[in-house]
Amino acid sequence: MKNFSQAKTERSHKQKSRRSQTRKQTRARKPGLFYKRGRGERSRSQSFNAPEIWHAPTEADHFTFVEYPAGENYVHPVTKEEVLTRIRELPSEFLADLDVIQFSRMTRKRSLFPCYGMQWGNTVYLYPIESTLEEIYSRAPLPQQRIETEMYGGRWERYGSEWVLSWTEETIRDFYLNNILIHEIGHINDHRNTREEDRERYANWFAVEYGYRASRGRLQA
């Protein structure tokens, strides 16, 4: 019978082997490791250059969903039903200009410019994440990036020259529903700022106020 120390050592070796295999798979499907995965605001910035579908604004008094498969080795961390439930908890005035929520597919080109979510016009785009729930970075995360992801349970570990951001199904769902989704809706509701830095600052505030704080208050109630 194995003692506790031996079992712990074997588990450690298995975990290291799995992470090593994950890194190899990631390199195989990506020409290069990315530095920062975040958000893209197509209407204001060209930093996100992968093609996306444009949905023209409508006069409808409700929003619709457009869903595409996540793509090979990727998953959508939230469902349509979960997004709908979360959105209904927002004040109704914040949904007046929201027309479409799209679950986008991960493509080869889009994987070169990885993004959790994006706002373009009156549409919110939500992007898939690796099915392993592990993201690999070639450089150390920026302080704000690390703070933001750890607020929602993301866990950073360093392996040589690479950094791995690990999620669980629960923490990545929390991150998307109470940060990414709310952040992009914040952009739609920003009718005052025009500078990208100011718009990002407003959306960050919106996500904290109506996403992070609101969800924590609901969980504690």
C-alpha positions as CSV (number, residue, x, y, z in Angstrom):
1,M,0.0,0.0,0.0
2,K,1.3,3.4,-0.9
3,N,1.9,5.9,1.9
4,F,0.6,9.5,1.7
5,S,4.0,10.9,0.7
6,Q,4.3,8.5,-2.3
7,A,0.7,9.2,-3.4
8,K,1.4,12.9,-3.2
9,T,4.6,12.6,-5.3
10,E,2.8,10.6,-8.0
11,R,0.0,13.2,-8.2
12,S,2.6,15.9,-8.5
13,H,4.3,14.1,-11.4
14,K,1.0,13.6,-13.1
15,Q,0.1,17.2,-12.8
16,K,3.4,18.3,-14.2
17,S,3.1,15.9,-17.1
18,R,-0.4,17.2,-17.9
19,R,0.7,20.8,-17.9
20,S,3.7,19.9,-20.1
21,Q,1.3,18.2,-22.6
22,T,-1.0,21.2,-22.4
23,R,1.8,23.6,-23.3
24,K,2.9,21.3,-26.2
25,Q,-0.7,21.3,-27.5
26,T,-1.0,25.0,-27.2
27,R,2.2,25.6,-29.2
28,A,1.0,23.2,-31.9
29,R,-2.2,25.1,-32.5
30,K,-0.8,28.6,-32.1
31,P,2.1,30.1,-34.1
32,G,3.2,32.1,-31.0
33,L,2.3,32.5,-27.4
34,F,0.4,35.7,-26.6
35,Y,1.4,38.3,-24.1
36,K,-1.9,39.6,-23.0
37,R,-5.4,38.3,-23.4
38,G,-8.0,40.8,-22.7
39,R,-10.8,42.6,-24.5
40,G,-11.2,44.3,-27.8
41,E,-13.4,47.3,-28.7
42,R,-13.7,47.0,-32.5
43,S,-15.5,50.4,-32.9
44,R,-12.6,52.3,-31.3
45,S,-9.5,50.2,-31.8
46,Q,-7.9,48.2,-34.5
47,S,-5.7,46.2,-32.1
48,F,-8.1,43.3,-32.6
49,N,-7.7,42.5,-36.3
50,A,-9.5,39.2,-36.6
51,P,-12.6,39.4,-38.8
52,E,-15.9,39.6,-37.0
53,I,-19.5,39.7,-38.0
54,W,-21.1,43.2,-37.9
55,H,-24.7,43.4,-36.6
56,A,-26.4,46.6,-37.6
57,P,-28.3,48.5,-34.9
58,T,-32.0,47.8,-34.8
59,E,-35.1,49.5,-33.3
60,A,-36.2,46.4,-31.6
61,D,-37.0,46.6,-27.9
62,H,-35.2,43.4,-27.1
63,F,-31.8,41.8,-27.7
64,T,-31.1,38.5,-29.5
65,F,-28.5,35.8,-29.3
66,V,-26.3,34.5,-32.1
67,E,-24.4,31.3,-31.3
68,Y,-21.5,29.6,-33.0
69,P,-19.6,26.4,-31.9
70,A,-16.5,27.2,-29.8
71,G,-14.1,25.5,-32.2
72,E,-11.7,22.6,-31.7
73,N,-9.9,22.5,-28.3
74,Y,-12.1,25.4,-27.1
75,V,-15.3,25.8,-25.0
76,H,-17.8,28.5,-24.3
77,P,-17.5,29.0,-20.5
78,V,-21.0,30.2,-20.1
79,T,-24.4,29.3,-21.6
80,K,-27.1,31.4,-23.2
81,E,-29.3,30.7,-20.2
82,E,-26.7,31.8,-17.7
83,V,-26.0,35.0,-19.7
84,L,-29.7,35.7,-19.9
85,T,-30.2,35.2,-16.2
86,R,-27.3,37.5,-15.4
87,I,-28.4,40.2,-17.7
88,R,-31.9,40.3,-16.2
89,E,-30.4,41.2,-12.9
90,L,-29.1,44.5,-14.4
91,P,-31.2,47.7,-14.3
92,S,-33.4,47.7,-17.4
93,E,-32.0,51.0,-18.6
94,F,-28.6,49.4,-19.3
95,L,-30.2,47.0,-21.8
96,A,-31.9,49.7,-24.0
97,D,-29.1,49.8,-26.6
98,L,-28.1,46.2,-26.4
99,D,-29.1,44.4,-29.7
100,V,-27.1,41.2,-30.0
101,I,-25.0,38.9,-27.8
102,Q,-22.9,36.6,-29.9
103,F,-21.0,33.5,-28.9
104,S,-18.2,33.6,-31.4
105,R,-16.1,30.7,-32.8
106,M,-12.4,30.5,-32.2
107,T,-10.5,30.5,-35.6
108,R,-6.9,30.3,-36.5
109,K,-6.6,34.0,-37.1
110,R,-8.6,35.0,-34.1
111,S,-6.3,32.8,-31.9
112,L,-3.5,35.2,-32.8
113,F,-5.4,38.1,-31.2
114,P,-7.0,36.3,-28.2
115,C,-9.8,38.1,-26.6
116,Y,-12.3,37.2,-23.8
117,G,-15.0,39.6,-25.1
118,M,-15.5,42.6,-27.3
119,Q,-18.0,45.4,-27.9
120,W,-18.7,46.6,-31.4
121,G,-21.6,48.9,-32.0
122,N,-24.6,47.5,-30.0
123,T,-23.2,44.0,-30.0
124,V,-21.4,42.1,-27.3
125,Y,-19.1,39.3,-28.5
126,L,-18.1,36.5,-26.1
127,Y,-15.1,34.4,-27.1
128,P,-14.2,30.8,-26.2
129,I,-11.4,29.7,-23.9
130,E,-9.1,26.7,-24.1
131,S,-10.9,23.5,-23.2
132,T,-8.2,22.8,-20.7
133,L,-9.1,26.0,-18.8
134,E,-5.4,26.8,-18.8
135,E,-4.0,29.9,-20.6
136,I,-0.3,30.1,-21.4
137,Y,1.5,33.4,-21.5
138,S,5.1,34.0,-22.7
139,R,5.6,36.8,-20.3
140,A,4.6,37.7,-16.8
141,P,1.1,39.2,-16.4
142,L,0.7,42.9,-16.0
143,P,-0.2,43.9,-12.4
144,Q,-3.7,44.9,-13.4
145,Q,-4.2,41.8,-15.4
146,R,-3.2,39.6,-12.5
147,I,-5.3,41.5,-10.0
148,E,-8.4,41.4,-12.2
149,T,-8.2,37.6,-12.9
150,E,-7.4,36.7,-9.3
151,M,-10.4,38.7,-8.1
152,Y,-12.5,36.0,-9.8
153,G,-10.4,33.0,-8.8
154,G,-7.9,32.7,-11.6
155,R,-4.6,31.2,-10.4
156,W,-1.2,32.1,-11.9
157,E,1.8,29.8,-11.8
158,R,5.2,30.2,-13.4
159,Y,7.0,27.3,-15.3
160,G,10.3,28.4,-16.6
161,S,9.8,31.3,-19.0
162,E,6.1,30.7,-19.3
163,W,3.1,31.7,-17.1
164,V,0.0,29.6,-16.8
165,L,-3.4,31.1,-15.8
166,S,-5.6,28.3,-14.5
167,W,-9.4,28.4,-14.0
168,T,-12.0,26.0,-12.8
169,E,-15.4,25.7,-14.4
170,E,-16.9,27.8,-11.6
171,T,-14.3,30.6,-11.6
172,I,-14.2,31.1,-15.3
173,R,-18.0,31.2,-15.4
174,D,-17.9,33.9,-12.6
175,F,-15.2,35.8,-14.6
176,Y,-17.3,35.9,-17.8
177,L,-20.7,36.6,-16.2
178,N,-19.6,39.2,-13.7
179,N,-16.7,40.8,-15.4
180,I,-16.4,40.3,-19.2
181,L,-20.1,40.4,-20.0
182,I,-20.8,43.4,-17.7
183,H,-17.6,45.2,-18.9
184,E,-18.8,45.1,-22.6
185,I,-22.3,46.2,-21.7
186,G,-20.6,49.1,-19.9
187,H,-19.0,50.1,-23.2
188,I,-22.5,50.2,-24.9
189,N,-23.8,52.5,-22.1
190,D,-20.8,54.9,-22.3
191,H,-22.3,57.7,-24.4
192,R,-19.9,60.4,-23.2
193,N,-16.3,59.3,-23.5
194,T,-14.5,59.2,-26.9
195,R,-10.9,58.5,-26.0
196,E,-10.1,54.8,-25.7
197,E,-8.4,55.2,-22.3
198,D,-11.5,57.0,-20.9
199,R,-13.9,54.4,-22.3
200,E,-11.8,51.6,-20.9
201,R,-11.7,53.3,-17.5
202,Y,-15.5,53.7,-17.5
203,A,-16.1,50.1,-18.6
204,N,-13.8,48.9,-15.8
205,W,-15.7,50.9,-13.2
206,F,-19.0,49.6,-14.6
207,A,-17.8,46.0,-14.4
208,V,-16.7,46.5,-10.7
209,E,-19.9,48.3,-9.7
210,Y,-22.5,46.2,-11.5
211,G,-20.6,43.0,-11.9
212,Y,-18.2,42.2,-9.1
213,R,-19.8,44.1,-6.2
214,A,-23.3,43.3,-7.3
215,S,-22.6,39.6,-7.6
216,R,-20.8,39.4,-4.3
217,G,-23.6,41.2,-2.5
218,R,-26.1,38.7,-4.0
219,L,-24.0,35.7,-3.0
220,Q,-23.7,37.0,0.6
221,A,-27.4,37.8,0.9
